Amino acid sequence: MLHDDDIRAVHKLNEAFQRITTELSKVIVGQHQVIEELLIALFARGHCLLVGVPGLAKTLMIRTLADSLSLKFSRIQFTPDLMPSDITGTEVIQEDKVTGTRDFKFLQGPIFANVLLADEINRTPPKTQAALLEAMQEHQITVGGTRHRLAEPFFVLATQNPIEQEGTYPLPEAQLDRFMFNIFVDYPSEEEEFQIIKRTTADIPITITPTLAAEEIAELSQIVRKVPIADHVTRYALQFTRLTRKEKGPVPDFIKEYVSWGAGPRASQYLVLGAKARAILHGRYYANSEDIRAVAAPVLRHRIMTNFNAEAEGVKPDNIIQQLTQFIPEDAQESGRGKVPEVFRSANAG
């Protein structure tokens, strides 16, 4: 239940969404869905993996987002020779010139920022990729047996090139699952590319005005969790994950044919959180099934493992998610019409 202060915060968040989008549009042409998904994850306190071919302004978009939010920004260019200490920081021996004593001092790495851009994250070995795991989940790192808390809010926004796979280290499923969204950055339209060329080939000064401070973002992200969501909408979200697990009860034929491994419980959590954040960004005080559908693809596309049949027939996780969207009824009242497994119908019957 939202109180008066929370309702005012919803208005503030909706206005901030409009202002941030305006600021980003000064630099980024198009990509409205990508920007919205980034902001949904931001206010839901989730991390993002941006996948797209080179030259689509993924890095520029993340840097501009940090500038528009008045957050400390740090970039790491992942390379095959990058070590974990290059990310987290390291302890060095320093001598006190007065007393002559030597002590260890921790020098912070680039991970100590509000927005961390992990550029081409799949270009570094698993040992270094794993250095991000604790930070992404616990918002802390451990060096020399000492825990160091990271600044809040803390977001990892990683980029990945889907074309060049030679000499890369694919992210393991455990680390992929830490990302709330897998955001696909597509080519611009013809008109958008025309505007990109005009902007980038002329000397046009651009000033980004910060809209929210770190403290305000932390405060507004608390409001997201207070957004009400009806039980039938939560059940609706639950089906997007449960119907991908062919080992756990009846599932659609296309899941049996193309999916080798389904999404875990974290997907259900992120579907609901993403729906709540999207509802607020659009000025609503409750989350509905439309919000669930809007975030289903970025939440699930990196959590559904397809099999050889899917690869042979060119079936991608996005195709499976689209079929799930058509398969699952939007309205709870439709759940008794035989379109979903008995487990869903019995859950709603009570």
URNORBEL-V975751 format. One record per run of one state. SS is the DSSP state (H for helix, E for strand, C for the rest). FROM is the first residue (numbers start at 1). TO is the last residue. If there is no record, write none. Layout:
SS_FROM_TO / SS_FROM_TO
This chain:
C_1_3 / H_4_25 / C_26_31 / H_32_43 / C_44_46 / E_47_51 / C_52_57 / H_58_68 / C_69_72 / E_73_77 / C_78_83 / H_84_88 / E_89_95 / C_96_101 / E_102_108 / C_109_114 / E_115_119 / C_120_120 / H_121_123 / C_124_125 / H_126_129 / C_130_130 / H_131_138 / C_139_139 / E_140_143 / C_144_145 / E_146_149 / C_150_154 / E_155_160 / C_161_172 / H_173_176 / C_177_178 / E_179_184 / C_185_189 / H_190_200 / C_201_213 / H_214_226 / C_227_227 / E_228_229 / C_230_230 / H_231_242 / C_243_252 / H_253_258 / E_259_261 / C_262_264 / H_265_281 / C_282_285 / E_286_287 / C_288_288 / H_289_300 / C_301_304 / E_305_306 / C_307_307 / H_308_313 / C_314_316 / H_317_327 / C_328_331 / H_332_336 / C_337_341 / H_342_349 / C_350_350
